[in-house]
Amino acid sequence: MEAVIERENLRKALAQVKRNKGAAGIDGMTVDDLPAYLKEHWPTIRAKLLDGTYQPQPVRRVEIPKASGGVRLLGIPTRRA
């Protein structure tokens, strides 16, 4: 878990979400709002991750149409701790 929560890993994850033009989850927070939220709340989130008490919130489910027909399910997570 220490490797997962390293600052550089967090930066890479956020950059990937921005590159993918990540959509808001059920909480409505945009990718542009996320850095400020993390700056304020990261110490609490980090502590919960390390002590095993972090409980992720529900994801927003979206159906993405496939070119070959059918749909692909996509889960969009929220940012709240």
VMD Tcl script that builds the backbone (N, CA, C; Angstrom):
set m [mol new atoms 243]
animate dup $m
set s [atomselect $m all]
$s set {name element resname resid chain x y z} {
  {N N MET 1 A 0.821 -1.191 0.000}
  {CA C MET 1 A 0.000 0.000 0.000}
  {C C MET 1 A 0.870 1.262 0.000}
  {N N GLU 2 A 2.026 1.185 0.632}
  {CA C GLU 2 A 2.930 2.344 0.645}
  {C C GLU 2 A 3.264 2.798 -0.777}
  {N N ALA 3 A 3.531 1.840 -1.666}
  {CA C ALA 3 A 3.858 2.182 -3.056}
  {C C ALA 3 A 2.657 2.793 -3.770}
  {N N VAL 4 A 1.477 2.302 -3.463}
  {CA C VAL 4 A 0.261 2.793 -4.115}
  {C C VAL 4 A 0.013 4.257 -3.775}
  {N N ILE 5 A 0.282 4.650 -2.532}
  {CA C ILE 5 A -0.050 6.006 -2.099}
  {C C ILE 5 A 1.094 7.005 -2.232}
  {N N GLU 6 A 2.185 6.609 -2.864}
  {CA C GLU 6 A 3.283 7.556 -3.074}
  {C C GLU 6 A 2.829 8.725 -3.939}
  {N N ARG 7 A 3.380 9.889 -3.658}
  {CA C ARG 7 A 2.995 11.120 -4.357}
  {C C ARG 7 A 3.122 10.969 -5.881}
  {N N GLU 8 A 4.218 10.389 -6.344}
  {CA C GLU 8 A 4.423 10.251 -7.796}
  {C C GLU 8 A 3.363 9.347 -8.417}
  {N N ASN 9 A 2.975 8.304 -7.721}
  {CA C ASN 9 A 1.926 7.414 -8.220}
  {C C ASN 9 A 0.594 8.160 -8.310}
  {N N LEU 10 A 0.309 8.976 -7.313}
  {CA C LEU 10 A -0.916 9.783 -7.328}
  {C C LEU 10 A -0.899 10.764 -8.498}
  {N N ARG 11 A 0.239 11.405 -8.734}
  {CA C ARG 11 A 0.355 12.335 -9.872}
  {C C ARG 11 A 0.120 11.622 -11.202}
  {N N LYS 12 A 0.704 10.439 -11.347}
  {CA C LYS 12 A 0.522 9.678 -12.589}
  {C C LYS 12 A -0.935 9.283 -12.784}
  {N N ALA 13 A -1.588 8.859 -11.714}
  {CA C ALA 13 A -2.998 8.464 -11.809}
  {C C ALA 13 A -3.868 9.652 -12.207}
  {N N LEU 14 A -3.630 10.797 -11.595}
  {CA C LEU 14 A -4.401 11.988 -11.928}
  {C C LEU 14 A -4.158 12.417 -13.374}
  {N N ALA 15 A -2.917 12.348 -13.818}
  {CA C ALA 15 A -2.596 12.688 -15.216}
  {C C ALA 15 A -3.314 11.751 -16.177}
  {N N GLN 16 A -3.394 10.472 -15.837}
  {CA C GLN 16 A -4.076 9.493 -16.695}
  {C C GLN 16 A -5.569 9.798 -16.783}
  {N N VAL 17 A -6.175 10.144 -15.659}
  {CA C VAL 17 A -7.600 10.490 -15.655}
  {C C VAL 17 A -7.830 11.729 -16.522}
  {N N LYS 18 A -6.945 12.725 -16.420}
  {CA C LYS 18 A -7.079 13.928 -17.247}
  {C C LYS 18 A -6.936 13.603 -18.728}
  {N N ARG 19 A -5.939 12.749 -19.063}
  {CA C ARG 19 A -5.745 12.354 -20.471}
  {C C ARG 19 A -6.976 11.643 -21.021}
  {N N ASN 20 A -7.617 10.839 -20.173}
  {CA C ASN 20 A -8.804 10.084 -20.594}
  {C C ASN 20 A -10.072 10.930 -20.566}
  {N N LYS 21 A -9.928 12.202 -20.155}
  {CA C LYS 21 A -11.066 13.114 -20.043}
  {C C LYS 21 A -12.140 12.506 -19.145}
  {N N GLY 22 A -11.709 12.077 -17.959}
  {CA C GLY 22 A -12.591 11.423 -17.006}
  {C C GLY 22 A -13.837 12.232 -16.704}
  {N N ALA 23 A -14.949 11.529 -16.600}
  {CA C ALA 23 A -16.236 12.156 -16.306}
  {C C ALA 23 A -16.458 12.207 -14.800}
  {N N ALA 24 A -17.375 13.056 -14.384}
  {CA C ALA 24 A -17.731 13.150 -12.971}
  {C C ALA 24 A -18.452 11.885 -12.534}
  {N N GLY 25 A -18.226 11.484 -11.292}
  {CA C GLY 25 A -18.933 10.352 -10.709}
  {C C GLY 25 A -20.277 10.798 -10.168}
  {N N ILE 26 A -20.884 9.989 -9.305}
  {CA C ILE 26 A -22.197 10.335 -8.766}
  {C C ILE 26 A -22.144 11.567 -7.863}
  {N N ASP 27 A -20.945 11.941 -7.436}
  {CA C ASP 27 A -20.790 13.133 -6.591}
  {C C ASP 27 A -20.711 14.421 -7.406}
  {N N GLY 28 A -20.584 14.317 -8.735}
  {CA C GLY 28 A -20.559 15.487 -9.603}
  {C C GLY 28 A -19.223 16.202 -9.687}
  {N N MET 29 A -18.197 15.702 -9.012}
  {CA C MET 29 A -16.887 16.369 -9.040}
  {C C MET 29 A -16.196 16.138 -10.377}
  {N N THR 30 A -15.719 17.218 -10.981}
  {CA C THR 30 A -15.018 17.111 -12.249}
  {C C THR 30 A -13.539 16.822 -12.017}
  {N N VAL 31 A -12.858 16.407 -13.064}
  {CA C VAL 31 A -11.421 16.159 -12.994}
  {C C VAL 31 A -10.678 17.437 -12.622}
  {N N ASP 32 A -11.155 18.572 -13.089}
  {CA C ASP 32 A -10.508 19.848 -12.779}
  {C C ASP 32 A -10.628 20.211 -11.296}
  {N N ASP 33 A -11.693 19.740 -10.631}
  {CA C ASP 33 A -11.897 20.015 -9.211}
  {C C ASP 33 A -11.077 19.085 -8.309}
  {N N LEU 34 A -10.647 17.965 -8.843}
  {CA C LEU 34 A -10.003 16.939 -8.037}
  {C C LEU 34 A -8.697 17.373 -7.366}
  {N N PRO 35 A -7.769 18.064 -8.033}
  {CA C PRO 35 A -6.523 18.441 -7.356}
  {C C PRO 35 A -6.733 19.253 -6.083}
  {N N ALA 36 A -7.639 20.221 -6.105}
  {CA C ALA 36 A -7.904 21.038 -4.913}
  {C C ALA 36 A -8.498 20.179 -3.797}
  {N N TYR 37 A -9.393 19.279 -4.159}
  {CA C TYR 37 A -9.994 18.391 -3.161}
  {C C TYR 37 A -8.919 17.509 -2.519}
  {N N LEU 38 A -8.058 16.936 -3.358}
  {CA C LEU 38 A -7.011 16.066 -2.828}
  {C C LEU 38 A -6.023 16.845 -1.964}
  {N N LYS 39 A -5.721 18.054 -2.352}
  {CA C LYS 39 A -4.790 18.862 -1.551}
  {C C LYS 39 A -5.323 19.035 -0.132}
  {N N GLU 40 A -6.617 19.250 -0.016}
  {CA C GLU 40 A -7.232 19.458 1.295}
  {C C GLU 40 A -7.451 18.158 2.064}
  {N N HIS 41 A -7.870 17.095 1.368}
  {CA C HIS 41 A -8.298 15.874 2.041}
  {C C HIS 41 A -7.316 14.703 1.979}
  {N N TRP 42 A -6.220 14.846 1.246}
  {CA C TRP 42 A -5.303 13.717 1.072}
  {C C TRP 42 A -4.782 13.136 2.386}
  {N N PRO 43 A -4.398 13.937 3.379}
  {CA C PRO 43 A -3.898 13.325 4.618}
  {C C PRO 43 A -4.901 12.345 5.258}
  {N N THR 44 A -6.178 12.704 5.255}
  {CA C THR 44 A -7.207 11.828 5.820}
  {C C THR 44 A -7.390 10.579 4.967}
  {N N ILE 45 A -7.444 10.762 3.659}
  {CA C ILE 45 A -7.614 9.614 2.759}
  {C C ILE 45 A -6.425 8.675 2.899}
  {N N ARG 46 A -5.237 9.238 2.923}
  {CA C ARG 46 A -4.007 8.438 3.044}
  {C C ARG 46 A -4.023 7.622 4.331}
  {N N ALA 47 A -4.371 8.261 5.444}
  {CA C ALA 47 A -4.410 7.569 6.734}
  {C C ALA 47 A -5.414 6.413 6.709}
  {N N LYS 48 A -6.582 6.653 6.120}
  {CA C LYS 48 A -7.601 5.594 6.025}
  {C C LYS 48 A -7.117 4.434 5.157}
  {N N LEU 49 A -6.423 4.755 4.065}
  {CA C LEU 49 A -5.882 3.695 3.212}
  {C C LEU 49 A -4.855 2.862 3.979}
  {N N LEU 50 A -3.986 3.531 4.712}
  {CA C LEU 50 A -2.932 2.824 5.441}
  {C C LEU 50 A -3.455 1.992 6.605}
  {N N ASP 51 A -4.498 2.476 7.292}
  {CA C ASP 51 A -4.989 1.694 8.432}
  {C C ASP 51 A -6.127 0.747 8.073}
  {N N GLY 52 A -6.470 0.709 6.779}
  {CA C GLY 52 A -7.465 -0.266 6.312}
  {C C GLY 52 A -8.906 0.119 6.562}
  {N N THR 53 A -9.174 1.383 6.878}
  {CA C THR 53 A -10.552 1.796 7.148}
  {C C THR 53 A -11.203 2.537 5.987}
  {N N TYR 54 A -10.479 2.733 4.890}
  {CA C TYR 54 A -11.043 3.446 3.741}
  {C C TYR 54 A -12.180 2.631 3.132}
  {N N GLN 55 A -13.322 3.263 2.929}
  {CA C GLN 55 A -14.476 2.626 2.307}
  {C C GLN 55 A -14.845 3.398 1.043}
  {N N PRO 56 A -14.586 2.831 -0.134}
  {CA C PRO 56 A -14.925 3.545 -1.371}
  {C C PRO 56 A -16.434 3.734 -1.509}
  {N N GLN 57 A -16.811 4.802 -2.159}
  {CA C GLN 57 A -18.215 5.115 -2.393}
  {C C GLN 57 A -18.701 4.385 -3.651}
  {N N PRO 58 A -20.026 4.308 -3.843}
  {CA C PRO 58 A -20.559 3.647 -5.042}
  {C C PRO 58 A -20.069 4.324 -6.322}
  {N N VAL 59 A -19.996 3.556 -7.381}
  {CA C VAL 59 A -19.597 4.094 -8.683}
  {C C VAL 59 A -20.828 4.389 -9.523}
  {N N ARG 60 A -20.665 5.328 -10.459}
  {CA C ARG 60 A -21.724 5.621 -11.426}
  {C C ARG 60 A -21.552 4.653 -12.584}
  {N N ARG 61 A -22.579 3.905 -12.928}
  {CA C ARG 61 A -22.520 2.949 -14.031}
  {C C ARG 61 A -23.029 3.601 -15.313}
  {N N VAL 62 A -22.256 3.431 -16.380}
  {CA C VAL 62 A -22.611 3.992 -17.680}
  {C C VAL 62 A -22.453 2.890 -18.718}
  {N N GLU 63 A -23.372 2.824 -19.663}
  {CA C GLU 63 A -23.272 1.873 -20.766}
  {C C GLU 63 A -22.689 2.586 -21.975}
  {N N ILE 64 A -21.598 2.049 -22.502}
  {CA C ILE 64 A -20.931 2.608 -23.672}
  {C C ILE 64 A -21.253 1.705 -24.862}
  {N N PRO 65 A -21.885 2.242 -25.921}
  {CA C PRO 65 A -22.204 1.405 -27.077}
  {C C PRO 65 A -20.935 0.902 -27.769}
  {N N LYS 66 A -20.966 -0.353 -28.189}
  {CA C LYS 66 A -19.854 -0.934 -28.942}
  {C C LYS 66 A -20.145 -0.822 -30.438}
  {N N ALA 67 A -19.102 -0.681 -31.233}
  {CA C ALA 67 A -19.263 -0.589 -32.688}
  {C C ALA 67 A -19.869 -1.873 -33.246}
  {N N SER 68 A -19.555 -3.004 -32.606}
  {CA C SER 68 A -20.045 -4.299 -33.080}
  {C C SER 68 A -21.426 -4.639 -32.524}
  {N N GLY 69 A -22.043 -3.704 -31.827}
  {CA C GLY 69 A -23.339 -3.946 -31.193}
  {C C GLY 69 A -23.151 -4.226 -29.711}
  {N N GLY 70 A -24.206 -4.116 -28.985}
  {CA C GLY 70 A -24.118 -4.330 -27.552}
  {C C GLY 70 A -23.529 -3.124 -26.844}
  {N N VAL 71 A -23.249 -3.310 -25.580}
  {CA C VAL 71 A -22.703 -2.221 -24.784}
  {C C VAL 71 A -21.587 -2.732 -23.887}
  {N N ARG 72 A -20.748 -1.790 -23.467}
  {CA C ARG 72 A -19.694 -2.079 -22.498}
  {C C ARG 72 A -20.023 -1.275 -21.251}
  {N N LEU 73 A -20.012 -1.926 -20.084}
  {CA C LEU 73 A -20.282 -1.226 -18.832}
  {C C LEU 73 A -19.025 -0.519 -18.354}
  {N N LEU 74 A -19.210 0.706 -17.912}
  {CA C LEU 74 A -18.106 1.504 -17.399}
  {C C LEU 74 A -18.506 2.001 -16.015}
  {N N GLY 75 A -17.601 1.880 -15.046}
  {CA C GLY 75 A -17.837 2.388 -13.699}
  {C C GLY 75 A -17.034 3.654 -13.478}
  {N N ILE 76 A -17.705 4.739 -13.102}
  {CA C ILE 76 A -17.032 6.009 -12.848}
  {C C ILE 76 A -17.023 6.225 -11.341}
  {N N PRO 77 A -15.825 6.180 -10.719}
  {CA C PRO 77 A -15.776 6.319 -9.259}
  {C C PRO 77 A -15.970 7.743 -8.780}
  {N N THR 78 A -16.295 7.874 -7.501}
  {CA C THR 78 A -16.376 9.184 -6.868}
  {C C THR 78 A -15.058 9.462 -6.180}
  {N N ARG 79 A -14.886 10.660 -5.660}
  {CA C ARG 79 A -13.629 11.026 -5.010}
  {C C ARG 79 A -13.767 11.129 -3.502}
  {N N ARG 80 A -14.930 11.036 -2.966}
  {CA C ARG 80 A -15.118 11.246 -1.531}
  {C C ARG 80 A -14.498 10.133 -0.711}
  {N N ALA 81 A -13.962 10.524 0.443}
  {CA C ALA 81 A -13.328 9.561 1.336}
  {C C ALA 81 A -14.310 9.059 2.365}
}
mol reanalyze $m
mol bondsrecalc $m
mol representation Tube
mol addrep $m
